[in-house]
Amino acid sequence: MLIDFVVISIITGLLRGGSFKKLSSIPLKRLELIFFSFILRYLPLYLKGNALHVASRYNLAIASISYLLLLYALFCNWHIKAMRLVTIGVVLNFAAIAANGGKMPVSIPALDMTGLNELKPLLFDPSYLYHKAVDSTTKLRFLADILPLPPPYPRPRVFSIGDLLMGIGIFIIIQRAMLKKSEAGGKIV
């Protein structure tokens, strides 16, 4: 979902007469930690055999370390006002994931609305490390992936309130950067 927000933000910025080159003026700090947190979180997708078993056993720890690194990097960027919205979204998602054993719960009715029925088996597969179906044991259900984005949207999705807040924050950051008037040494804040 975040990639969708980035692409939509850039296209909107260009349609509004913004400059793609101005994105480099965003004063991001600790960008390497953001990338490392994503690598750590999603590397298990490529693991097989015993390595996958170990990742499954320590899924909550891996997710927690990944999110804590990401949150540290986001707090390092607190000077960017819209990054605060991104950070709140990440905190909400992390709360839902941590409360549910390292997996983001996904609403089956919301998934049905999007037509992504092929993803249902993963939600019931204990070896899948990222999502699980919302059920009677789900904690913080309101923070789960419960919001459907069905067709005609070209990439149907189910997303969370946290995802929405992150997307809005990213949209604001990109718009401000792309549409920033040229100033001597001006930075996006």
C-alpha positions in Angstrom: 0.0 0.0 0.0 2.8 2.4 0.8 4.2 2.0 -2.7 0.8 3.0 -4.1 0.9 6.1 -1.9 4.4 7.1 -3.1 3.4 6.6 -6.8 0.1 8.5 -6.4 1.9 11.3 -4.5 4.6 11.7 -7.2 2.1 11.6 -10.0 -0.1 14.2 -8.2 3.0 16.4 -7.6 3.9 16.2 -11.2 0.3 17.0 -12.3 0.4 20.0 -10.0 3.6 21.3 -11.7 6.0 20.0 -9.1 9.5 18.9 -9.7 10.7 15.3 -9.2 14.2 16.6 -8.6 13.0 18.5 -5.5 12.4 15.2 -3.7 16.1 15.3 -2.9 15.5 18.3 -0.8 13.7 16.3 1.9 16.1 16.4 4.8 15.9 12.7 5.7 18.2 11.4 8.4 19.1 7.7 9.1 17.6 6.6 5.7 19.9 3.5 6.0 18.0 2.3 9.1 14.7 2.6 7.2 16.0 0.4 4.5 17.6 -2.1 6.9 14.4 -2.4 8.9 12.5 -3.4 5.7 15.2 -5.9 4.7 15.1 -7.4 8.2 11.3 -7.6 8.2 10.9 -9.1 4.7 14.1 -11.2 4.3 12.2 -14.3 5.7 10.1 -14.3 2.5 13.1 -15.7 0.8 14.1 -18.3 3.4 13.6 -22.0 3.0 13.9 -25.1 5.3 15.5 -24.6 8.7 16.1 -20.9 8.2 12.4 -20.4 7.6 11.6 -22.5 10.7 14.0 -20.3 12.8 12.4 -17.1 11.4 9.0 -18.5 12.2 10.0 -19.3 15.7 11.4 -15.8 16.3 8.9 -13.9 14.2 7.7 -11.6 16.9 11.3 -10.7 17.9 12.3 -10.1 14.2 9.2 -7.9 13.7 9.8 -6.0 16.9 13.5 -5.3 16.1 12.5 -4.3 12.6 9.8 -1.9 13.8 12.0 -0.5 16.6 14.7 0.3 14.0 12.1 2.0 11.8 10.6 4.0 14.7 14.1 5.2 15.7 14.8 6.3 12.2 11.4 8.1 12.0 12.0 9.8 15.3 15.3 11.0 13.9 13.2 12.7 11.3 10.7 14.4 13.7 11.8 17.8 12.3 9.7 16.9 9.2 6.2 17.7 10.6 4.3 15.3 8.3 6.7 12.5 9.3 4.9 12.6 12.7 1.8 11.3 11.0 3.9 8.5 9.3 5.3 7.7 12.8 1.8 7.5 14.4 0.8 5.1 11.6 3.8 2.9 12.1 3.2 2.8 15.9 -0.5 1.8 15.3 0.6 -1.0 12.9 3.3 -2.2 15.3 0.8 -2.3 18.1 -1.5 -4.5 16.1 1.3 -6.8 15.0 2.9 -7.1 18.4 -0.4 -7.8 20.1 -1.1 -10.6 17.6 2.2 -12.5 17.8 4.1 -10.7 15.1 1.4 -10.9 12.4 -1.0 -8.3 11.1 -4.6 -9.5 11.3 -6.7 -9.2 8.1 -10.4 -9.0 7.9 -11.9 -11.8 5.7 -15.0 -9.8 4.8 -12.8 -6.9 3.7 -10.6 -9.3 1.7 -13.8 -10.7 0.0 -14.8 -7.2 -1.0 -11.5 -6.7 -2.8 -11.7 -10.0 -4.7 -8.3 -11.1 -3.4 -9.6 -14.6 -2.5 -6.3 -16.3 -3.5 -4.7 -14.7 -0.4 -7.1 -16.4 2.0 -5.1 -19.6 2.4 -2.0 -17.6 3.6 -4.1 -16.1 6.4 -4.6 -19.6 7.8 -1.1 -20.9 7.2 0.9 -20.8 10.4 4.2 -20.8 8.5 3.2 -17.5 6.8 5.0 -14.8 8.9 3.2 -11.6 8.0 -0.6 -11.8 8.2 -3.3 -13.9 9.8 -7.1 -13.9 9.6 -9.0 -11.8 12.1 -10.8 -14.2 14.5 -12.2 -14.2 18.0 -8.7 -14.1 19.6 -7.6 -11.0 17.6 -6.4 -8.2 19.8 -6.7 -4.5 18.7 -9.0 -5.5 15.9 -9.7 -1.9 15.0 -6.0 -1.5 14.1 -5.9 -4.6 11.8 -6.2 -4.6 8.0 -9.9 -4.0 7.9 -10.3 -1.3 5.3 -11.0 -2.6 1.8 -9.9 -0.8 -1.4 -11.9 -2.8 -4.0 -12.0 -2.6 -7.8 -12.1 -0.4 -9.8 -8.9 0.6 -8.0 -6.2 -1.1 -10.2 -4.5 -2.7 -7.2 -7.2 -3.9 -4.8 -6.0 -4.0 -1.2 -7.0 -4.4 2.4 -5.3 -1.9 4.7 -5.2 -0.5 8.2 -5.8 2.8 9.9 -2.0 2.9 10.4 -1.4 2.4 6.7 -3.8 5.2 5.9 -2.0 7.6 8.3 1.4 6.6 6.9 0.1 7.2 3.4 -1.3 10.6 4.2 1.9 11.6 5.8 4.0 10.4 2.9 1.6 12.3 0.5 2.1 15.5 2.4 5.9 15.1 2.6 6.1 14.5 -1.2 3.7 17.3 -2.1 5.6 19.8 0.0 8.9 18.7 -1.4 7.8 18.7 -5.1 6.0 22.0 -4.9 8.5 23.8 -2.7 9.4 27.2 -4.1 13.1 27.5 -4.8 15.0 29.2 -2.0 18.6 29.4 -1.3 19.3 26.3 0.8 15.6 25.7 1.4 14.7 22.4 3.0 11.3 20.8 3.5 10.2 20.9 7.1 
